[in-house]
Amino acid sequence: MRKPLTLLKHVLTITVAVIAAMPPPAIADTGVGVDLQLGNKLDPTGGVGLLGCDPRGGSWLLDTAHRTPTGNLYTCPPPVRERRAAGDWLLSGEIDFGALNLSGDKDNFLFQRYSDWSDGFLLGGLRLNAERPYDGSYLDLRASRISDHDQYYKLTAGRYGSYKLQLFLRDLPNVVSDNAKPIWNGVGTNNLTLPSSLTPAASPTAAVAAVSAATPERRLQINRQKEGLGLDYYFSRSWTAYLNITDEQRKGVRPFGGSFFFNYFAPLDGGILETVKPINDYTVNVNGGSRYAGSRWRMDFAYSGSFYRDHYSSFNFQDPFGLFPVIAGAVSARVYQGQFAMEPSNDYHNVRATLTRVLSAGGEASLSVAQGWMLQNQALLPPINCQGSFGIDLSPTGSPVNPFLYPCSSWNTTAALSQRSADMRIDSTAVNGSLVLRPTNSLTWRTTYRYYRENYPNSYLMYNPLTGQYGYINENGAQGSVVPGEVGFFDPTNPTLNSALTRVRNLPLSTVTNEASTGLDWRLTPRDTLGATVTFNRYEPENRERARLDATSLKLTWLNHSISWLTLRANYTYLHQSGDTYNYDPYGFTFSTSLAGYVVPASGVDAHTVDAMRKYDMSSRTQNKVDLMGTFMPRDDMTVTATFRGDWNQYSAVVGRQQLNQLSAMLQWEWQVSPSTNASAFYGYDQSSLHLSNVNETAVDSVGSDPRLGGAEYPLAGLWSAHDRQGNHTAGILFNQQLRRVRVDAGWNFQYARGTTGYSYASPLALAYADVAALGQYGFPDLTYRLNSANVSLLVPLTKSVSLRLFDNFEQGLISDWHYAGFDQSRVYNHRVYSDGGPHDYSANIIGMLINVKL
Amino acid sequence: MSAPIETRHVIAWLLLAAAASADSNPVGDASRPPVDVRRVTHITGDAAAGATKAAVCAACHGVDGNAVVPLFPSLARQPVDYIYLQLESFKKGWRTNPVMQPLVATLSEQDMRDLAAHYASLARSPAAATASADDVTRGKTLYLDGDPARGTPPCQGCHGANATGLLTTPAANAQRLGNSATYPALAGLSSGYVVTQLKAFRDGSRSGTTNALIMQSVAQTLDPQAEAALGDYLATLAIR
């Protein structure tokens, strides 16, 4: 069964025993928490947001709201809990329970995305707290239950300055579709089979369309369940130890792919299927270590581990459509089943040590060293799972030989693998050093150095010892059953396969990064600080288009407090990236062309890509970035924040990404009138603009070896460009007010996102399908997403210990996404089958009533 | 020349007995909500007029505002607002003391302002101290750094790095933030007075205002040794 879970229980048992045996040191609790903020869509704050504000304010020092050093208002402190004594303990608690009533499009997946709301009873929240003042012991329980898949429970116990133990369980749903119509049986398993009314590899489009139309719409969702344990122990004022262990299981179904040859290219051949993939996996994360924090030295020794396991190793699905070869009279083998390998099990380990020495006058020197290992040694699947044969049968044409038909038995066994398991690993080494000196009170000098190396020590050559052939079979045999020779493997001894250009080995992507930076912060006056930082980054990847990529940046900063009611911050960064010679094809060694016996075809080896292509991460680039932020304090209880950010990137590429610009602006207003009255509003806008270009290759096969832009393979007539723009508006208003005994909370949120993609092309050759040119279009329809949500809540005290909370949440979504246009009519087109109907408009409302009882 | 001083000494010793009795029998009303003094208005007064009204005060607090008897506080160079707030507190019963309350009861609003201005204009002398150097050093560390292990905040945060208060001049007071001008200057106070007041904050007998609430929580983190060390350190300081 689940060994890590058993291990978790053992660790928990041992941990509790160790805690019990430990002497209790009496020092302050600095706290290292479990990795999760618990909450749900009904109350993302996990109960904190419902408590209100302490009417006495936040401090006996000042009666005004407190501000951060940059001028923002802190949120108000919650009221002090009323507690009652029980022996040595002081107890407090409250429970919220009640019911919801949903109306409208309550099943819409956008409405239910991260929730599982339904009509009926719910436990809104349970908060129990016990403290024993004389030794600082405490116990805290928090819980909420909306449904089986939307709930959390957290128990925290400890003694201030001694230890803290946290245990939690959390269920969170992720609804990804409310209108899926998968045609298969076995949804949720790793084996999708067609219903009896359809014949694998032999069903007509109309029959598949009829099954799809008759399939009821269903919800697809993935449920995440996470449980965890966290322990902090304080050996002394300086030494602490911590251990966090979490286990997250994911179960459910999501839309996935499944291709059987190029259906757009050949509308009545093969099939393109949107399958539904099972999700049944889990990840155990471990994070533990010990820290020392002294007045002069600080140390941190830590281990992190992550362990991923999938219940399934493979995922199979049946294809309803037949395959037909491009050779007249020939017959495709009956390949009716597709296969995917699931995500492989893998382990990650990382150990690290950090040593910091505090220097005089506020200086600091720090060195951190880390070593990591990513290991993946999953048992490999046979290259194909067919029975009989795959490929093209020429015998109906009268051919005496069948060079394009291959026996499944040579490939459907692990004996067809060059090794039985992946045996892959990536080792990483990181060294970080920093030195901060303050030569004068007004000057701070910072210098950092970072070294990071990722090494891929192992390699994999896909070689079939049963056949002496190399490579991976395409689409479980489908492509080779349509086009002769395009089966995906290379055979140096077979004249039909000794020129096959195919991938035969893995691509190691080892990298080394060296980065150094130095900078000064100069406090010009007590209210003016200027800063300048120069950073040099050298990135040296293996098997990429460049062996060396250098980036130099200059960052200037200005912080000004000279006006008492205003904090201004301004940053500007200039970055230039370039490198050594760009090699458009560094991947030759991973293809069959690198193997002995490869015969170069008469037309030459097809060019990997056009030589003018510049991949965006390897491209030379110039970046200008500006951040401006003003925090205005017109009154003690009011803040207005205005921000502007701009990021302009120009790429040196004729083909590839050419420009990426991003702009954003935000205006925010917050007014903490009093502990009983708060109001805030915001408006934000951001936009991005992406320009890219590419070139389509000519349809003439005989000129494939020419990589030049404007050459025979990539003529200028094939150039096209696209301009993608995204604009988002967000706005919101929040308000709460104590009206005598009744507290009113109200809010409104608005989101509007619009995506536009336009394109231009030199000639119809540039288009994937030349006939589109006749439409005269130069762009896709806009994608828009508009969401309005409003909520109002009344908290009415009934007695000293009982309150009634009435609330109404309304949501409306208006979505326009052309990808799903027409799916309300049919999900089957030619040999293409779609399962998910996509996002759609909705309007839904929740009315809730919760009784709050102080225990 | 010396007779008036002797007279003041006699009065002082008589009042000392009453004050000591008051400290051992707190009469503060813990059930009453503290008076919120987080937002105060700066007051002004006539220092010269105040000097003419200080004869009775001088018996305990010294002619020059530096107390002769260790149990009484020196008032010289205390912030105007602090002195005024204490007089107001005695007058309105926010702070209880059987000696001070009857004396203040007869003062007018202007008297209190003038007296506050008068004492704020005087120089503070170090108190007579006999403590060991170790004790003073420990007190200095506590004052400047606090004691994180016990949750004691550094005293200098509210009373100034030199224990002279945060803002001690009228011009500075005019620009004060919040009520920091109502925090006392501690330099030169006698060790005995400091210890007595810390104890009073710790046991809750000095209360009545939000400022007292702050000191009550601080005093909870102090033990008698820490209180003595702080008192001994502060007694070595002066305000010029």
Interface residues (C-beta under 8 A of the other chain):
Chain A: I27 A28 G57 W60 L61 L62 D63 T64 R237
Chain B: D36 R38 R39 P148 A149 G151 C158 L177 G178 N179 T210 N211 L213 I214
